[in-house]
Amino acid sequence: MIETPYLLFLGDAPDPLAAKVAQGIRDWRPEYALGQFRMEGCKADMKLPDMTLAEAKAAGAKTLVVGVANRGGVISQAWKKVLVAALEEGFDLASGLHNLLRDEPDLAAVAKATGRQLHDVRIPSVQYPIANGVKRTGKRCLAVGTDCSVGKMYTSLAMDAEMRKRGMKASFRATGQTGILITGEGVPLDAVVADFMAGAVEWLTPDNDPDHWDLIEGQGSLFHVSYSGVTMALVHGGQPDALILSHEPTRTHMRGLPGYELPSLEALRDMALPLARVANPACQVVGISVNSHAMGEDEALSYLEGVEKRMGLPAVDPFRQGAGRLVDALSGI
């Protein structure tokens, strides 16, 4: 088990979105987020107390969590001094990066010498099966996005919270590092061997009560040439009964791909729904989730109203407004 509370390490994140792991923990498990550690030049701020390692240790922090998700998931050499010092200060380390803590000889040596733990949450702990496509009982909802990091996880977490508040049967199913650090369990899907990814999603969302909903954490985008494969595994392995379209309207290009424009919501609907119906012919697009964080209140409301009229579906920012209308949209399925 990863000991809490956490000191969130933001490193030298170049922008707020690069610290999305820390952001997710702060927003959904604030009781875990004791403070933040930022290096010189860091452009992210979780609005938590900035702490030195000694201050955080004295305040009760147990684990330094790497809250940065950089392209390629690498441990920067610039971070090493801090990570080593954290181990020496008595912290465990936790990371969801592809570059594993345990594979860094200096970190492994210091952890062994100090008796501290290295938690790599992006390591599959189960021998997943190959997908068989057999229909499972229960219901499933998946958020699919026009791009990466547009709010798919937030959508599912907000819907899960709303459904639990209503006394509905629901489970948030984590498929990435942030979701796993928030909930304590899940499948690190993009670290699973490709042939087994869809099977891992089937394993994660097994047979359940007919009125139980699995809210599956979305990943990547069918339109993102770097990460479309993980999205496809979710679409087929998840066999969703309902799709939520997720979008961030102020983006000028795909995340990390300046040469690629974002697709329209209509293009996403027309791409995702036929693919989902390969595994579940009854799948429906039921709503639209808009990440309006970069918009003012009036601008956001006007945009949502326009999308709703254009698409004929409820359009909300579930973090800003609540996920009630998205949950309502599941009632007919």
VEXDREN-2710 file (C-alpha; in Angstrom, 1 decimal):
% VEXDREN-2710
k/r/px/py/pz
1/MET/0.0/0.0/0.0
2/ILE/1.1/3.5/-0.8
3/GLU/1.2/5.5/2.5
4/THR/-0.7/8.8/2.7
5/PRO/-0.7/11.7/2.9
6/TYR/1.3/12.8/-0.1
7/LEU/3.8/15.6/-0.9
8/LEU/3.1/16.3/-4.6
9/PHE/6.2/16.7/-6.6
10/LEU/5.6/19.1/-9.5
11/GLY/9.3/19.2/-10.6
12/ASP/9.9/21.7/-13.4
13/ALA/6.5/21.2/-15.1
14/PRO/6.4/23.4/-18.2
15/ASP/2.7/24.1/-17.9
16/PRO/-0.3/23.2/-15.6
17/LEU/-1.5/20.4/-17.8
18/ALA/1.9/18.6/-17.4
19/ALA/1.1/18.2/-13.7
20/LYS/-2.3/16.5/-14.3
21/VAL/-1.4/13.7/-12.0
22/ALA/-1.0/16.1/-9.1
23/GLN/-4.1/18.0/-10.2
24/GLY/-6.2/14.9/-10.2
25/ILE/-5.1/13.9/-6.7
26/ARG/-5.7/17.4/-5.3
27/ASP/-9.2/17.6/-6.8
28/TRP/-10.4/14.1/-6.0
29/ARG/-8.5/13.2/-2.9
30/PRO/-7.7/16.5/-1.2
31/GLU/-7.2/14.8/2.1
32/TYR/-4.1/13.0/0.6
33/ALA/-2.6/16.3/-0.8
34/LEU/-0.6/17.8/2.1
35/GLY/1.6/20.1/0.0
36/GLN/3.6/20.6/-3.1
37/PHE/7.3/20.7/-4.0
38/ARG/8.2/22.8/-7.0
39/MET/11.6/23.2/-8.7
40/GLU/12.9/26.5/-10.2
41/GLY/11.0/27.3/-13.4
42/CYS/7.9/25.2/-12.6
43/LYS/4.9/26.6/-14.3
44/ALA/2.3/24.5/-12.4
45/ASP/0.7/25.4/-9.1
46/MET/-1.9/23.2/-7.3
47/LYS/-2.6/26.1/-4.8
48/LEU/-1.2/23.9/-2.0
49/PRO/1.4/25.0/0.5
50/ASP/4.9/25.0/-1.0
51/MET/7.0/22.8/1.3
52/THR/10.6/21.7/1.6
53/LEU/11.1/18.1/2.2
54/ALA/11.8/18.7/5.9
55/GLU/8.7/20.8/6.3
56/ALA/6.5/18.2/4.6
57/LYS/8.0/15.4/6.7
58/ALA/7.4/17.3/9.9
59/ALA/3.8/17.9/8.8
60/GLY/3.2/14.2/8.4
61/ALA/3.7/13.5/4.7
62/LYS/4.6/9.9/4.0
63/THR/5.1/9.6/0.2
64/LEU/6.6/11.9/-2.4
65/VAL/4.3/11.4/-5.5
66/VAL/5.7/12.3/-8.9
67/GLY/2.7/14.5/-10.0
68/VAL/4.1/15.2/-13.5
69/ALA/3.1/13.3/-16.6
70/ASN/5.6/14.3/-19.3
71/ARG/5.7/13.1/-22.9
72/GLY/7.2/9.6/-22.9
73/GLY/6.9/9.3/-19.1
74/VAL/10.6/9.8/-18.3
75/ILE/12.3/10.6/-15.0
76/SER/14.2/13.8/-15.7
77/GLN/17.8/13.9/-14.6
78/ALA/17.0/17.3/-13.1
79/TRP/14.7/15.7/-10.6
80/LYS/17.1/13.1/-9.3
81/LYS/18.7/15.3/-6.6
82/VAL/15.2/15.9/-5.1
83/LEU/14.1/12.3/-5.4
84/VAL/17.3/11.0/-3.7
85/ALA/17.0/13.6/-1.0
86/ALA/13.4/12.6/-0.4
87/LEU/14.4/9.0/0.2
88/GLU/17.1/10.2/2.6
89/GLU/14.6/12.3/4.4
90/GLY/12.4/9.2/5.0
91/PHE/9.9/9.5/2.2
92/ASP/8.7/6.6/0.0
93/LEU/8.5/7.5/-3.7
94/ALA/5.5/6.8/-5.9
95/SER/5.4/7.3/-9.7
96/GLY/3.2/6.4/-12.6
97/LEU/5.8/7.2/-15.3
98/HIS/6.8/4.6/-17.9
99/ASN/10.4/5.2/-16.7
100/LEU/10.3/3.1/-13.6
101/LEU/11.8/4.3/-10.3
102/ARG/13.1/0.8/-9.6
103/ASP/15.1/0.8/-12.9
104/GLU/17.1/3.8/-11.8
105/PRO/20.2/2.4/-10.1
106/ASP/20.9/5.4/-7.9
107/LEU/17.3/5.5/-6.6
108/ALA/17.1/1.8/-6.1
109/ALA/20.4/1.9/-4.1
110/VAL/19.3/4.7/-1.8
111/ALA/15.9/3.2/-1.3
112/LYS/17.6/-0.1/-0.2
113/ALA/20.0/1.7/2.1
114/THR/17.3/3.8/3.7
115/GLY/14.6/1.1/3.9
116/ARG/12.2/3.1/1.8
117/GLN/9.7/1.9/-0.8
118/LEU/9.6/2.6/-4.5
119/HIS/6.0/2.4/-5.8
120/ASP/5.8/2.1/-9.6
121/VAL/2.0/2.1/-10.3
122/ARG/2.4/1.6/-14.0
123/ILE/3.4/-2.0/-13.7
124/PRO/0.7/-4.6/-14.5
125/SER/0.2/-6.9/-11.5
126/VAL/-2.1/-9.4/-13.3
127/GLN/-1.6/-11.8/-16.2
128/TYR/-4.4/-10.4/-18.4
129/PRO/-6.3/-12.5/-20.9
130/ILE/-6.7/-11.9/-24.6
131/ALA/-10.2/-10.3/-25.1
132/ASN/-12.9/-12.7/-26.1
133/GLY/-15.7/-10.2/-26.8
134/VAL/-18.3/-12.1/-24.8
135/LYS/-21.1/-9.9/-23.7
136/ARG/-21.0/-9.2/-19.9
137/THR/-23.9/-8.4/-17.5
138/GLY/-24.1/-4.9/-16.0
139/LYS/-23.7/-1.6/-17.8
140/ARG/-20.7/0.4/-18.8
141/CYS/-20.0/4.0/-19.7
142/LEU/-16.8/5.3/-21.4
143/ALA/-15.7/8.9/-22.0
144/VAL/-13.9/9.3/-25.4
145/GLY/-12.1/12.5/-26.2
146/THR/-11.2/14.8/-29.1
147/ASP/-7.7/14.8/-27.6
148/CYS/-5.6/13.7/-24.7
149/SER/-6.1/15.3/-21.3
150/VAL/-9.4/16.9/-22.0
151/GLY/-11.2/15.7/-18.9
152/LYS/-12.2/12.1/-19.6
153/MET/-11.1/10.9/-16.1
154/TYR/-12.8/13.9/-14.4
155/THR/-16.0/13.1/-16.3
156/SER/-16.1/9.6/-15.0
157/LEU/-15.2/10.5/-11.5
158/ALA/-17.8/13.2/-11.4
159/MET/-20.4/10.8/-12.7
160/ASP/-19.4/8.2/-10.2
161/ALA/-19.7/10.7/-7.3
162/GLU/-23.1/11.8/-8.5
163/MET/-24.4/8.2/-8.9
164/ARG/-23.2/7.2/-5.4
165/LYS/-24.9/10.3/-4.0
166/ARG/-28.1/9.1/-5.6
167/GLY/-27.7/5.6/-4.2
168/MET/-27.0/4.1/-7.6
169/LYS/-24.7/1.1/-8.1
170/ALA/-21.5/2.4/-9.7
171/SER/-17.7/1.9/-9.8
172/PHE/-15.0/4.1/-11.2
173/ARG/-12.6/1.9/-13.1
174/ALA/-9.1/3.4/-13.2
175/THR/-7.0/2.7/-16.3
176/GLY/-4.2/5.2/-15.8
177/GLN/-1.6/6.3/-13.3
178/THR/-3.7/9.2/-11.9
179/GLY/-6.8/7.2/-11.5
180/ILE/-4.9/4.4/-9.8
181/LEU/-3.3/6.8/-7.3
182/ILE/-6.7/8.3/-6.6
183/THR/-8.6/5.0/-6.1
184/GLY/-5.8/2.7/-5.1
185/GLU/-6.5/0.1/-7.8
186/GLY/-7.0/-0.4/-11.5
187/VAL/-5.2/-1.4/-14.7
188/PRO/-2.2/0.7/-16.0
189/LEU/-3.5/0.1/-19.5
190/ASP/-0.8/1.8/-21.6
191/ALA/1.8/-0.4/-19.9
192/VAL/0.0/-3.6/-20.9
193/VAL/1.3/-5.6/-23.9
194/ALA/-0.8/-4.5/-26.9
195/ASP/-2.4/-7.9/-27.5
196/PHE/-3.7/-8.0/-24.0
197/MET/-5.0/-4.4/-23.6
198/ALA/-8.6/-5.1/-24.6
199/GLY/-8.6/-8.3/-22.4
200/ALA/-7.3/-6.2/-19.5
201/VAL/-10.4/-3.9/-19.9
202/GLU/-12.7/-6.9/-20.0
203/TRP/-11.0/-8.2/-16.8
204/LEU/-11.4/-4.7/-15.1
205/THR/-15.1/-4.6/-15.9
206/PRO/-16.5/-8.1/-15.2
207/ASP/-20.1/-9.4/-15.0
208/ASN/-22.1/-7.3/-12.5
209/ASP/-25.6/-6.6/-11.4
210/PRO/-27.9/-5.6/-14.3
211/ASP/-28.3/-2.1/-12.8
212/HIS/-24.6/-1.6/-11.9
213/TRP/-22.6/1.0/-13.9
214/ASP/-18.9/0.8/-14.5
215/LEU/-17.5/4.3/-15.2
216/ILE/-14.4/3.5/-17.3
217/GLU/-11.6/6.0/-17.2
218/GLY/-10.9/7.1/-20.8
219/GLN/-7.4/7.3/-22.3
220/GLY/-5.9/9.0/-25.3
221/SER/-8.0/9.8/-28.4
222/LEU/-8.9/7.9/-31.5
223/PHE/-7.7/11.0/-33.4
224/HIS/-4.3/11.2/-31.6
225/VAL/-1.7/9.5/-33.8
226/SER/0.5/8.9/-30.7
227/TYR/-2.1/7.3/-28.4
228/SER/-5.0/6.0/-30.4
229/GLY/-4.2/2.4/-29.7
230/VAL/-5.0/2.6/-26.0
231/THR/-8.4/4.3/-26.8
232/MET/-9.3/1.5/-29.2
233/ALA/-8.6/-1.1/-26.5
234/LEU/-11.0/0.7/-24.2
235/VAL/-13.7/1.0/-26.9
236/HIS/-13.7/-2.7/-27.7
237/GLY/-12.6/-4.2/-24.4
238/GLY/-15.0/-2.0/-22.4
239/GLN/-18.1/-2.8/-24.6
240/PRO/-19.6/0.4/-23.5
241/ASP/-23.4/0.8/-23.4
242/ALA/-23.0/4.6/-23.3
243/LEU/-20.3/7.0/-24.7
244/ILE/-19.7/10.5/-23.4
245/LEU/-17.9/12.8/-25.8
246/SER/-15.2/14.9/-24.1
247/HIS/-13.7/18.1/-25.4
248/GLU/-11.6/21.1/-24.5
249/PRO/-12.6/24.0/-26.8
250/THR/-9.7/26.4/-26.4
251/ARG/-7.0/24.0/-27.8
252/THR/-5.3/25.2/-30.9
253/HIS/-3.9/21.8/-31.8
254/MET/-3.6/18.2/-30.5
255/ARG/-1.6/17.8/-27.3
256/GLY/2.0/17.4/-28.3
257/LEU/1.2/17.5/-32.0
258/PRO/1.3/21.0/-33.4
259/GLY/0.7/19.9/-36.9
260/TYR/-2.7/18.3/-36.0
261/GLU/-5.9/20.2/-35.4
262/LEU/-8.6/18.9/-33.0
263/PRO/-11.5/17.1/-34.7
264/SER/-15.0/18.3/-34.2
265/LEU/-17.4/16.7/-31.8
266/GLU/-19.4/15.5/-34.7
267/ALA/-16.3/13.8/-36.1
268/LEU/-15.6/12.2/-32.8
269/ARG/-19.2/10.9/-32.6
270/ASP/-19.1/9.5/-36.1
271/MET/-15.8/7.8/-35.5
272/ALA/-16.3/6.4/-32.0
273/LEU/-19.9/5.1/-32.2
274/PRO/-19.5/2.7/-35.2
275/LEU/-16.3/1.3/-33.5
276/ALA/-18.1/0.9/-30.2
277/ARG/-21.0/-0.9/-31.9
278/VAL/-18.6/-3.6/-33.2
279/ALA/-18.4/-4.9/-29.7
280/ASN/-21.8/-3.6/-28.5
281/PRO/-24.4/-2.9/-31.2
282/ALA/-26.7/-1.2/-28.7
283/CYS/-24.1/1.4/-27.7
284/GLN/-25.3/5.0/-27.7
285/VAL/-23.8/8.5/-27.4
286/VAL/-25.6/10.0/-24.5
287/GLY/-23.9/13.3/-23.6
288/ILE/-21.1/15.7/-24.0
289/SER/-18.5/16.8/-21.4
290/VAL/-16.7/20.1/-21.9
291/ASN/-13.6/21.1/-20.1
292/SER/-14.3/24.9/-19.8
293/HIS/-11.6/25.6/-17.3
294/ALA/-9.9/28.2/-19.6
295/MET/-13.2/30.0/-20.2
296/GLY/-15.1/32.6/-18.2
297/GLU/-18.5/31.7/-16.8
298/ASP/-20.6/33.5/-19.4
299/GLU/-18.4/32.3/-22.3
300/ALA/-18.6/28.7/-21.0
301/LEU/-22.4/28.8/-20.6
302/SER/-22.8/30.2/-24.1
303/TYR/-20.5/27.6/-25.6
304/LEU/-22.3/24.8/-23.8
305/GLU/-25.7/26.1/-25.0
306/GLY/-24.5/26.2/-28.6
307/VAL/-23.1/22.7/-28.5
308/GLU/-26.2/21.3/-26.9
309/LYS/-28.4/22.8/-29.7
310/ARG/-26.0/21.7/-32.4
311/MET/-25.6/18.1/-31.2
312/GLY/-29.0/17.5/-29.6
313/LEU/-27.3/16.1/-26.4
314/PRO/-26.9/17.4/-22.9
315/ALA/-23.6/19.3/-22.8
316/VAL/-22.1/20.2/-19.4
317/ASP/-18.8/20.9/-17.6
318/PRO/-19.2/18.1/-15.0
319/PHE/-16.5/19.5/-12.7
320/ARG/-17.8/23.1/-12.9
321/GLN/-21.5/22.3/-13.0
322/GLY/-21.9/18.8/-11.7
323/ALA/-22.5/15.6/-13.6
324/GLY/-26.3/15.3/-12.9
325/ARG/-27.5/15.8/-16.4
326/LEU/-25.0/13.2/-17.7
327/VAL/-26.2/10.7/-15.2
328/ASP/-29.8/11.5/-16.1
329/ALA/-28.9/10.7/-19.7
330/LEU/-28.1/7.1/-18.7
331/SER/-31.6/6.4/-17.5
332/GLY/-32.9/5.3/-20.9
333/ILE/-30.2/2.6/-21.4
END
